[in-house]
């Protein structure tokens, strides 16, 4: 039930991103074209890429939450970081296009941007930061790496819009001779996008490589384990993340003189307790160790 709830939360957040990015992409393209601002057009390019990447996130969330089957006994959770890699690919591609077009425009004489574009950008910045806060909160609730990537799309979009705002402001304030400030702003935005791409890519890579990043969860598991009758203490505790779930291998120590049947019952009780107290857990494998003191 918890998995279904997390999945639905993530899906709703992704639909929110798709709708928001679609509206903003149209607004940015129109404002950039009629307002003579390449920084805004660059912003629109990123938002358009964000629409497609959000659809990828939606697919990844739905696919990664498919139940385990004969060929995938641990489920399909690893699809989510793979989708995150594709999302990063979209970000890098859009940053490259923006940088290339910015350099071309810097070398090409053009008119100053329109002053009214600043009002549009101000609203976009506020909306994108609010969108980031909403989606990142949902990514933490659901433990979704691809949703986190989607949230960072909103943040990078806000940063791109801020650089555009600054560039247009400089161009308008200083006037003739500073027309390219708008284009330099777009070029700077592409650097921010590439940096954010790394911030998104690194955790997803750690997830694929089973990197240990879950000390707080390990502590929770250990604290809960010793409350189960028969468990003296815990030894090894390994965690790997797949999709919205965390799979656990735990060594629990019990009295050495207990029968195999009693040790087996303790292991099952411990497993059930952990999954009840921590619904984000998926497979929990308990290995019983005898206390040799």
C-alpha positions in Angstrom: 0.0 0.0 0.0 2.9 2.3 0.9 4.5 1.7 -2.5 1.2 2.5 -4.3 0.9 5.7 -2.2 4.5 6.8 -3.0 4.1 6.0 -6.7 0.9 8.0 -6.9 2.6 11.0 -5.2 5.5 10.8 -7.5 3.3 10.5 -10.6 1.2 13.6 -9.5 4.3 15.6 -9.0 5.5 14.6 -12.5 2.2 15.6 -14.1 2.6 19.0 -12.3 6.0 19.4 -13.9 4.8 18.5 -17.4 1.9 20.9 -17.2 4.0 23.7 -15.8 6.9 23.2 -18.2 4.5 23.2 -21.2 2.9 26.5 -20.2 6.2 28.2 -19.5 7.9 26.9 -22.6 5.1 28.5 -24.7 5.4 31.7 -22.7 9.2 31.9 -23.0 9.2 31.2 -26.7 6.7 34.0 -27.3 8.3 36.5 -25.0 11.8 35.8 -26.3 10.7 36.1 -29.9 8.6 39.3 -29.5 10.8 40.7 -26.8 14.0 40.3 -28.8 15.7 38.3 -26.0 17.9 35.2 -26.8 18.4 34.6 -23.1 14.6 34.0 -22.9 14.7 31.8 -26.0 17.5 29.8 -24.4 15.3 29.5 -21.4 12.5 28.3 -23.6 14.8 25.6 -25.1 15.5 24.3 -21.7 11.8 24.2 -20.7 11.0 22.4 -23.9 13.6 19.8 -23.1 12.2 19.6 -19.6 8.8 18.6 -21.0 10.3 15.5 -22.7 12.5 14.7 -19.7 9.4 14.9 -17.4 7.7 12.3 -19.6 10.8 10.1 -19.2 10.6 10.5 -15.4 6.9 9.6 -15.6 7.7 6.4 -17.5 10.6 5.6 -15.2 8.5 5.9 -12.1 5.7 3.7 -13.5 8.1 1.1 -14.9 10.3 0.9 -11.8 7.3 0.2 -9.6 6.2 -2.8 -11.6 6.0 -5.9 -9.2 8.8 -8.5 -9.1 8.6 -11.3 -11.6 10.5 -14.5 -12.5 13.2 -12.6 -14.4 13.4 -9.6 -11.9 13.1 -11.1 -8.4 14.1 -7.7 -6.9 11.6 -5.8 -9.0 12.3 -3.2 -11.7 13.6 -0.4 -9.4 16.9 0.0 -11.2 15.1 1.5 -14.2 14.7 4.8 -12.2 18.4 5.8 -12.1 18.7 4.7 -15.7 15.9 7.2 -16.6 17.8 9.8 -14.5 20.8 9.3 -16.7 18.6 10.0 -19.7 17.2 13.1 -18.0 20.8 14.3 -17.4 21.4 13.7 -21.1 18.5 16.1 -22.0 20.0 18.7 -19.7 23.5 18.4 -21.2 22.1 18.6 -24.7 20.0 21.7 -23.9 23.1 23.3 -22.2 25.2 22.6 -25.3 22.6 24.1 -27.7 22.2 27.2 -25.5 26.0 27.7 -25.3 26.5 27.3 -29.1 23.6 29.6 -30.0 24.8 32.2 -27.4 28.3 32.3 -28.9 26.8 32.8 -32.4 24.5 35.6 -31.1 27.3 37.3 -29.2 29.1 37.7 -32.6 25.9 38.9 -34.4 24.7 42.5 -34.0 21.1 42.8 -32.8 18.6 45.1 -31.1 18.2 45.6 -27.4 15.7 43.3 -25.6 12.3 44.8 -24.7 11.9 46.2 -21.2 8.6 44.3 -20.6 10.4 41.0 -20.8 11.7 41.6 -17.2 8.2 41.5 -15.8 7.6 38.1 -17.5 11.0 36.8 -16.2 10.2 37.9 -12.7 7.0 35.8 -12.6 8.8 32.9 -14.2 11.6 32.9 -11.6 9.1 32.9 -8.7 7.0 30.1 -10.3 10.1 27.9 -11.1 11.5 28.2 -7.6 8.1 27.3 -6.1 7.9 24.4 -8.5 11.4 23.2 -7.3 10.4 23.4 -3.7 7.2 21.4 -4.4 8.8 18.6 -6.5 11.9 18.3 -4.3 9.7 17.8 -1.3 7.8 15.1 -3.1 11.1 13.4 -4.2 12.1 13.2 -0.5 8.7 11.8 0.5 8.9 9.1 -2.2 12.7 8.5 -2.2 12.7 9.0 -6.0 16.0 9.9 -7.7 14.4 10.6 -11.0 11.9 13.0 -9.3 14.8 14.7 -7.6 16.3 15.1 -11.1 13.0 16.6 -12.3 13.1 19.0 -9.3 16.6 20.2 -10.2 15.3 20.9 -13.7 13.0 23.5 -12.1 15.9 24.9 -10.1 18.2 25.1 -13.1 15.3 26.7 -15.0 15.0 29.3 -12.3 18.8 30.0 -12.4 18.6 30.3 -16.2 15.8 32.8 -15.8 17.8 34.8 -13.2 20.8 35.1 -15.5 18.5 36.2 -18.3 17.0 38.8 -16.0 20.4 40.1 -15.1 21.6 40.1 -18.7 18.5 41.9 -20.0 18.8 44.4 -17.1 22.4 45.2 -18.0 21.6 45.6 -21.7 18.7 47.9 -21.0 20.5 50.0 -18.4 23.7 50.6 -20.4 22.0 50.7 -23.7 23.7 50.6 -27.1 26.8 48.6 -27.2 25.6 46.2 -24.5 23.1 44.3 -26.6 25.1 41.1 -26.2 24.8 41.1 -22.4 21.6 39.1 -22.9 23.5 36.5 -24.8 26.4 36.4 -22.3 23.7 35.7 -19.7 22.4 32.7 -21.7 26.0 31.4 -22.0 26.5 31.7 -18.2 23.2 29.8 -17.8 24.5 26.9 -19.8 27.4 26.5 -17.4 24.9 26.4 -14.4 22.9 23.8 -16.3 26.0 21.6 -16.8 26.9 21.9 -13.1 23.4 20.9 -12.1 23.6 18.0 -14.4 26.5 16.7 -12.4 24.6 17.2 -9.2 21.8 15.0 -10.5 24.1 12.4 -12.2 26.3 11.7 -9.2 23.6 10.3 -6.7 22.0 8.2 -9.5 25.5 6.7 -10.3 25.9 5.9 -6.6 22.5 4.1 -6.7 23.5 2.0 -9.7 26.9 1.2 -8.1 25.3 0.3 -4.7 27.3 3.0 -3.0 26.6 3.3 0.7 24.8 6.6 1.3 22.3 5.6 4.0 23.8 6.0 7.5 20.7 7.5 8.9 18.5 4.6 7.7 21.1 2.1 9.0 20.8 3.7 12.5 17.0 3.5 12.3 17.2 -0.2 11.4 19.6 -0.9 14.2 17.5 1.0 16.8 14.3 -0.8 15.8 16.0 -4.2 15.6 17.1 -4.3 19.3 13.4 -3.7 20.3 12.4 -7.1 18.9 12.4 -9.8 21.6 15.3 -12.1 21.2 17.6 -9.8 19.2 20.6 -8.9 21.3 22.3 -6.6 18.9 23.0 -6.2 15.2 26.2 -6.6 13.2 26.5 -6.0 9.4 23.8 -3.9 7.8 23.9 -3.3 4.1 21.5 -1.2 2.1 21.0 -0.7 -1.6 18.3 1.4 -3.2 16.2 0.4 -6.2 13.5 2.7 -7.4 11.5 3.9 -4.4 12.5 1.1 -2.1 15.5 0.2 0.0 16.7 -3.5 0.1 18.4 -4.6 3.4 20.8 -7.3 4.4 21.0 -7.5 8.2 23.0 -9.7 10.6 21.1 -10.0 13.9 22.7 -11.7 17.0 20.7 -14.0 19.3 21.5 -16.3 22.2 23.7 -19.2 21.0 21.6 -21.9 22.8 18.4 -21.2 20.9 16.9 -23.8 18.6 16.9 -23.3 14.8 13.1 -22.9 15.0 13.3 -20.1 17.6 16.0 -18.3 15.6 13.9 -18.6 12.5 10.9 -17.2 14.3 12.9 -14.2 15.6 14.2 -13.5 12.1 10.6 -13.4 10.7 9.4 -11.2 13.6 12.4 -8.8 13.0 11.7 -8.7 9.3 8.0 -7.9 9.8 8.7 -5.3 12.4 11.2 -3.5 10.2 8.9 -3.4 7.2 6.0 -2.2 9.4 8.0 0.6 11.0 9.9 1.5 7.8 7.5 1.2 4.9 10.1 2.4 2.4 12.0 -1.0 2.8 11.6 -3.6 0.1 13.4 -6.9 0.5 14.7 -7.5 4.0 17.1 -10.5 4.4 17.9 -11.4 8.0 20.9 -13.5 8.8 20.9 -14.9 12.4 24.3 -14.9 14.3 24.9 -16.8 17.6 26.1 -14.8 20.5 29.6 -16.3 21.3 30.1 -14.4 24.6 
